[in-house]
């Protein structure tokens, strides 16, 4: 008798062979350069349940450019496994033709030239069109938002997230979970959540004082769809007080809490759940590990690490779906649920090519209404990129946006060394493109953006780098607590990702002199996004704007200051 796992593996293999995943069709169309809205949304309905997944939108209401990472290193059991595959290796893994729209959407090579041909991606009015199309086919489809939604733009900052709340409410999701939302402060988060017309879920959001589940964030919600009783369990970002300022939400505690997750899965199964979906903001590697520990989850909708994968990854009996970021993709998952079990699935990662998908008129109008009071500031041109300069974020060690931010910190704050957080959010700017105030805010906007200037010893700098490196390269995903590596300006170093904490970082060099960093010497360091309460300094967006205005045209030297070994 075939086992459930064998059945799922067969289902996945059949999907890959016969295009049931939708990716085979997309890749063919991409190779033919024949993308249309109808073809992008084409899907052979399957089974009796449909899930729609969006995540990590980061307050991006309008179409944008977004370059996928060039470097995404996996360690331990995840070395060389998706999503830690990029560029040509990624294209080979999924049969993507060089220069095709799918190559543009999913990899970084020739990004600037492909972007000029294929245009912007995303835009929540286009996302609305895709969601409406799926609902027209499957009226009872579940729309689930993986979080990092009310954060990351000029208008989101100035409205305390209300612009995103208004637009997302118009999309009519069924549930969401959380991460950066909490940096609005717990009072504002509580205010918004109390008024949401859909479920705000987090089995791992606890009352910090009593170590009990927080009443405002139920662990799960049941839905009846397609004749199936579905339990959706929320999993918020586990490491909020480590990666973000805990003083902004002191009454809440987080953590992975996989034992509690198992209890929730067992509980919903006992209450008749025939399909268990985890709406997660763990990050992909953490989700993989959790799927190997917690039994009974059918689908994990993964968020936080911004991975976009054309096929789900199977761990045991659990499929893990990754849907990208910045409104660039929507995932549709159709499931065959019979006799209380998931028997098979079909999946499609739908790229939101903005020039191909017609915007939903009502949502487009609503978006423009949110932006209208701020339009003069949003569109103010501060500078431009040189004809050979792309600004992008992503990659384990640096992106050109981060290089520019570090240059601004050193120049405007008169520092020897700059530190910039390794956050993943932020659209890209093409060569020869105007840089507006909105563009600057899209890569700097947060509620603790003060640009500090302080003294650090060489020894302390080494500790900082080692600590962040362990958050990224600890072989146990449960100890990977942050984003990408802290970006550095004015400083070079060597890192061996295979070494244990304390031994990864060597050969630290002050770039302006070429001298080795002296552990006992003090250096002037500028940075931003400190999690410490009471940090003082100008806002980072003002620092970057002043620097760009002085530059006029932005042109950066290649950044080769970090030597990476052990990959």
N, C-alpha and C positions, 0 to 999 in steps of 0.2 A: 504494500500500500504506500502510495507516495506521501511523504511528509509535507507539513505546511511549509517548511523552509524550502524543500525541493520544489514545491509548487510555485512559491514566490520567485525562486531563482529561474525557473522555467518561464514564468511570466515576464521577468525582466529580460531574459534572453530573447524571447519572442518579440517583445517590444522593440528591442534593438534591431532585430533582423527584419521585422516587417513594418517598421515605422510607427508602431503603436505608441511610442513615446512622443511622437510629434517632431522629434528632433531630426529624424531621417528626412522627413519632408522639408523641413526648414533648411537643412543643409543642401538638399538638391536645388531648392529654389534660389538659395544664396549663390550657388555655383552658376546658375543660369542668369543671375542678375535680374530676377523676375519677381521681386517682392511686391505684393499688393496687400491691402488690408485684409481682403477676403482670404488670401493664402496664409497670411500670418495667423489669422484666427481660426483657420480650418482645423477641425478636430472631430474624429469619429467617436461620438459619445459611447461610453462604456460603463457597464455595471449600473449601479443604482445610487451612488453618492458622488458628489463633486465638491472638491475643496478648491478655493482660490486663495493664494498666498501672496501678500506683499510684506516687505520688511525694510527697515533701515532707510526710510525715505529722507530723513534728515531735513525736513521742512522744504524740500525742493518742489515748488509748485509749478515751475515753468520748465520747458525743455532745456537741455544742457548738453555739454560734452563731458564724458567721463572715461578716462583711460584706465583700463584694468592693470593690475600690478605686473611689473617685470620680474620681481623677485618675491617668492612666497615659499620660504623654507620650512619644511617639515622635519621634525626630529623624532627620535625613538621609533615607535611602530608606525608613525605617520610619515616617515621620510620617503619621499618619492610617490606618495599616495595623493589622490585628489582630496582637497583642493590645492595641494602643494605642487602643482604642475602649471607651468605658464608658457606663453608664447608658442613656439613651434611644437614643443612637446605636448602642449594642450591640444593643439590642432590635430596632431597625429593621433592622439588618444580618442578623439571624437570624430575623426574623418572630415575635418573642416578644410576647405580649400583656401590657400593663401589669397588674400585680397578680396575675399567674399564678404558680404554683410555680416555673416556669423563670425568671421575672423575679426572684423571691426568691433563687433559687440562683445566678444568674449576674450580677446587677447590684445596685446599692446603694440605689436609690430606695425610699423608704418601708420601709426595712429593718426598723425596730423593730416597726412595725405588722404587716408580713407575717410576721415571725418569731413573733409571738404567735399568728398563725393557723396557720402551717405547722410550727412547732416546730424542734427542733434537727436538726442534720445530723451525719453521720459516726458514729463509733464502730466500732472494729475488729471487734466481734462482728457488726455489720451488714455491714461489708465482707466478712467471712468468708461470710455468707449469699450475697452476690452472687457471690463467687468460686466457691463450691460450686455455685451454679446454672449458671454458665457451664461449669464442669467436668462437670456432669451432662449437658450438651448436647455438649460437646467435651472428653472425658476427657483428651486430650493437649494441651490449651491450655497455653501458656507464661505463667507469672506472673512479671512483671519489676518490680522495685522500684527507682525512680530515685534513692533516697538522701534525706538529711536525715530519717532515720528514728530514730536513737538520740540524739535531742536535743530538748529543749524543754519539759520538765515537771519537777515536783517529784520524782516517783518515778524518772524517768529519771536525774536528777542523783544522787539518793541511792543508786541501784543501779548507777551507772556504765554505764547503758544496758542492763542485764540484763533489766529488765522488758520492753523492746521486743524484745530478742533472743528472749526466750521466746515472746512472742505472735506475732511474725513467723514464727518457726520453725513454729508451729502452723498458719499459713496456707500453709506449704510453697511458698515461692517457688522459682524456678529460678535466678535471678541477681539481683544488686543492684550499684549503684555508689554513690559517696560524696561528701559534703561535710562537714557539721557533725560527722559521726562522728569526724573526726580531732581535734576539740577535746577529746575524751576523753583525748588523749595517745596517742602512737604505741604505747607499751607495751600500753595497754588495747585499742586497736584491733587490734593484732597478736594479742593473746590471744583476742579474740572471733572474728576472722576465721579463725584456725587451727581453731576448733571449729565453724564454720558448716557445715551440711549442704547448702549450695548454693554457687554460684559467686560470688566477690567480684571484680568485673571493673574494669579501668581501664587502657586502652591508654596513657593519659597519666600514670600514676603511675610515677615513675622513682626509682631510687636516686640521691640527691642527690650522693653522693661520686663515683660512677662514671658518672653520666649514662647508666645502662642501665635497662631495664624492671625494676621491682621484682618479685621472684620471687613474693611473696605475693599479688600482684594480677595474674593473667594478663590479657592484652589482650582475649581473646575465648574463647568456648566454643561448641562445636558441639552441636546437638540434632537428632534425627530425629523429626519430628512430621508426621502426615498424609502420610507418604510423601515428605516434603520434607527436605532437608538444610539446616538453618538455622544461620547464624552470628550470635551475639549479641556485639557489641563494646561494651565499657564505656567511658564517657567521664566521668571524675570532674570535679568543679568545678575549672576551670583555675587559679584565682587564689587558692588556699588561703593561701600565705604573705603575700599582700597584704591580703586581707579578714579573715584570722584569724591568730592568733599563730603564726608559723613556728617559734618555739622549742618549741612543743608537739609538733612532728613533724619534727625537724631532719634526719632521714635521708631524707626524701621530697621530691621535686620534682614539679611538676605542669606547667601550661601547656596550651594548646590542642593543640599538636602535630598540626596537620592534615596535615603531610607524613607523619608516622608513621601517622596514621589512614588515609591513602590506601594506604600500604604494607600495613596490616592488611587493608583491604578487598581489595586485589589478591591478598594471600596467601590469604585464605579463599576467594575466587573460584577461585584456582588449585587449591585443595584440594577443590573441588566444591560450594561453597556455592551453593544455588539461591535463597536469600533471605538478605539481609544486614540485620540490625536493629542500630541504634545505640541503646543505653540511655544516655541523656545527662543530665548535670547542668550543662550549659553555660549555660542560660538561652535563652529562645526566640529572641531576635534573633541571638545567637551561633550557635545551631543553623541558623537561616536562612542566615547567611553561610557557615557550614561546608558546608551542603548545596549551595551554589553553587560551592564550590571542590573538594570531594571527590566523585568520581564513583563510582557503584556501590552506594551505600547505598539500600536500598528504603524503609526506615521509620526515622525518628528518633522515639523516645519522649522527649519533652522534659521537663526539670525545672528547678528552681531559682527561676524567676521567678513561680511559683505561678499561672500563667495557666490558665484553664479555657475551652476552646474547643469548641463543639458540632460543629465540622467540622475535619478536618485541613487544613493548609495545604500546597499543592503547590509545591515548588521544583525545577525541572527534572523529574527522574524520581523524586524523593524526596517521600514524604508525611511531614509533621511533626505529631505528636499531642501535645496539651497536656492534662493530666489534673488540674489544680487542686492543692489542698493540704489539709492537716489532716484527711485521710481523708474529705473531702467528696464526692469523685467516684471512680469506677472507670471506666477506659476499656476497652472491648472492641473489638478490631480483627480482623475476619475477612478473610482474603486468599486469592485464587485464584492459586496458583503452579503454572505449567505450563511444561514444557520449560526449566526453569532460570530462569524470569522471573516477576516479579509482574505479573499481567495485570489485576487489579482488586481492589477492596476494599469492605468495608462497615464502618462505624464507629458506635459509640454511646458517648456520654459519659453514664454512669449516675449520677444524683445520689443520694446516700445520705440520703434523708429518713428520719430515725431513727424517726419515729412510724408509718411505712408499712412499713418492712422489719423483719421478725422477726429478732431477734438469734440467732446460732448459740449454742446452749446451752453447748457445750464451751468455746468461745472466751470467752463471757461469764463462765463460771466461772473460767477462767484469768486473765482481766483482774482480776476481783475478788480473786483470790489475790495478784496482784502489788501491789495497792493496800492490802490489808488491814493490813499493819504500820504504815501511814502515815495511816490513815483519819482519826484525830482531828485531825492537823495539816492534812490536805487540806480538811476540812470546816469548819475554824475560820472564823467570820465576822469580818471585820475592819471592814467598813463596808457601805455600799450606794450605789447610784447614785440621783440625784434622778429624779423622775418624768418629766423631759424630757431625761435625759442618757444617751446611748449611749456606751459605751467601745469603740473599735475601733482597729485598726492597719491600715495600707495607705494608699496614696496616695503620690505622689512626694515631698510636702513635709511633711505632718503627718497624724497621726491623734490622736484624743482620748486614747487610752492613752498615747501619747508625750507629749502635752501634760501629762498628769497626772504622768508620770515626771519631766519637766523641772521642773514646779512642786515636786515632792518634793525634787529635787536642790537647787534654789535655797533652799527653806525649811530643809531639814534640814542642808545643808552650808554655809549662810550665804554664798551666792555671788551674783555679779551676773548671771552668764550660765550656762546649762546646755546641755550637748551630749548628745544621746542617739542611738545608732546607728540608721540607717535600715533595720533588719531587717524582714522581711515576715511573720514568723511570729507567732502569737498570736491566740487566739479573741476574740470580742466579748462584751460584757456589755450586757444590755438595760436600759432605764429601769426604775427601781424594783426592781432585782435585787440580792440580796446579793452582796458581793464577798468571796470566800473567800481564804484563803491560797493555795490551789491556783490560783485565778485570777491572782493576782499573779505566782506562779512561771511560769505559762503564757506570760507576756510578758517575763520577765526571766531565766529559767533559762539559765545557761551556766557554763562552767568558769573563766571569767575575768571575773566580775561585780563586781569591786571598784569602788566609787564613789570616784573620786579628787577631790581639790580642789587646784587649781594656779593659778599666775599665767600669763596670756597677754597679750601685747601686741595692740593692735588690728591691727597688721600681720600677726601670726601667725594671728590669727583669720580674717583675710581669706584667707590662704594655705590654711588648713584647709578653708574653705568652697569655695574654687576647686578644690582637689584632689578633694574628694568630688563636686562638680558635674561634673567631667570624667569621673569614673567612671560617671556616670549619663547624661550628655548628649553625650559624644563621638560624632560622627556615625558613626564606625567601631565597630561592635559589638564587635570584638576588643579594644577599649580600655575597654569598659564592665565594670569589674572588681568592682563592689560591689553593694549592694542599692539601696534608695531613698536620697533625700537625707538627710544628717544632720539630725536634728530639733534645733531650738534653742528655748530658753526665755530670756526677758529680752532678746532680740535680734531686731530686724527687719532686713530687707534686700530689695533688688530684684534679680531674676535675669533675664537675657535668655538663654534657652537656645540661641539661634542664634549667640551670640558664641564666640570661641575661649577656651581656658583662659587665665585671668588677667584677662579682661575681662567675665566673666559677672556677677559679684557687685558691686553698687554700693549706695550709700545705706544702709550699715550703721548701725543706730540702737540705742542703749541705751534700752530701752523705759521703764525706771523714771524716766528724766530727760527723755527725748525728744531727747537730744543725739546728734549724729553720733559714731560710734566714731572715736576718735583713734588713728591708726596707732602713735604713739609712747607712748601711755598704756597702763598695765598694768591688767588686769581680773581679778577673782577668778572662775574658771571651774570648775564642777563637771561631771563626766561619768562615764561608766562604759564598760566593755568596751574598755579600752585594749589594744592588741596588744603593748604593751611589757612585758617581763618585769620582775617585781618591783614592779608597781603596788600601792600601798597604799591602804586605805580600807575602810569597812564594805561589806558586800555590798548590791547594789542592791535586792534584794528586801526586805531589812530597812529600808532607807531609805524605800522606797515604802510598806511596811506601816505604819511609824511615822507617815508623813504621812496616810495614809488613816484610821488610827485617830483621829488628832486631828481630821480633818475630819468624821468620822461619816458624813455624807451628801455624796457627791461631786457637785459642780456646777461646771462649767468655763465660763469666758467664751469666746465664739467666738474662734478664732485667725486673725487677719487680718494677721499680722506679716510674711508673705512675699508680695511682689508679683511675679507671674510674667508675663513678656512673651515674645513670640516663638513662642507655641504655635499 
